[in-house]
């Protein structure tokens, strides 16, 4: 079993990493994990520095030409139109389909499908393939068997191949069209894309988890829906889906009192930095009234997530529609929160019911 500092297992991190992060921030904020072969970075100061210095701490992410091709597609100026013409209609559609049942597991039945439908249309894929996109993304995230991963990727290639051929001949304004005509290596980018699109659903789920734990704040939002933006922003800090990013040193460098060699691999914990008590008072508490300050929910600098405006917009809209269509929404009897993950932070199942009696 892999052990962190000979005390904490990676299984412990997967269930709830925050206690470990707090200890490491105090005792060893840049800590080598032998089983991972990476340095785990947990304090705000060191995480912020790593993200701010891409020349020293490089990232193996979406190629530059691919990122340049799609940045306009995710520009903040497009959010309002995206929400009004794509996200809200799909959220209404999915919520309407759930209403007669009187109950749902919201992450799998609502939040993830809304996110995938919205992103499928933006990408240029047929919305009927949104369910397939979700399956591709979950296969990548959950690290299934080799057979399952191969099958998921073959399914992705089968769905996207005809779309690519069509867009080569008749380009439109979709994300895939822009990638194709930029000459990007499309399929590796799409695999990253479909995994990332689940994060909007997870952020919505994590926001609801925070609010279910603070019923007085959920009541405030029911009365004043404008507060949803603050709640989603706080959820990004408190339990954002991007738990960790990887980096690699380009030269010998001192970080957190350690001398790291060239080529050292880092696990840079966004989640730990966003719970740093030196930066955020009562950091473990979800509070939509927290004094607004910058956090690292989407990273920062040259490698900040290009969809940093779209993901919160999807989460906020999905929650707005949910609370409107199901005003009696409440947790099912016996349900307990089960968030998990340290690389990617996921809300776990959210079992709810609703009624109007």
Secondary structure, DSSP 8 states (H G I E B T S, - for coil): --EETTTEEHHHHHH--HHHHHHHHHH-SEEEETTTTEEEE-SHHHHHHHHH-TTTEE---S-HHHHHHHTGGG-GGGHHHHIIIIIHHHHHHHHHHHHTTSEEEHIIIIIHHHHHHHHHHHHT--GGGHHHHHHHHHHHHHT--HHHHHHHHHHHHHHHHHHHHHHHHS--SSHHHHHHHTT--HHHHHHHHHHHHHHHHHHHHHHHHHHHT-HHHHHHHHH-GGGHHHHHHHHHHHH-SB-EEEEEESS-EEETTEEE-TT-EEEEEHHHHTT-TTTSTTTTS--TTS------TT--GGG--TTHHHHHHHHHHHHHHHHHHTTT-EE-TT-----B-SSB-B----EEE----
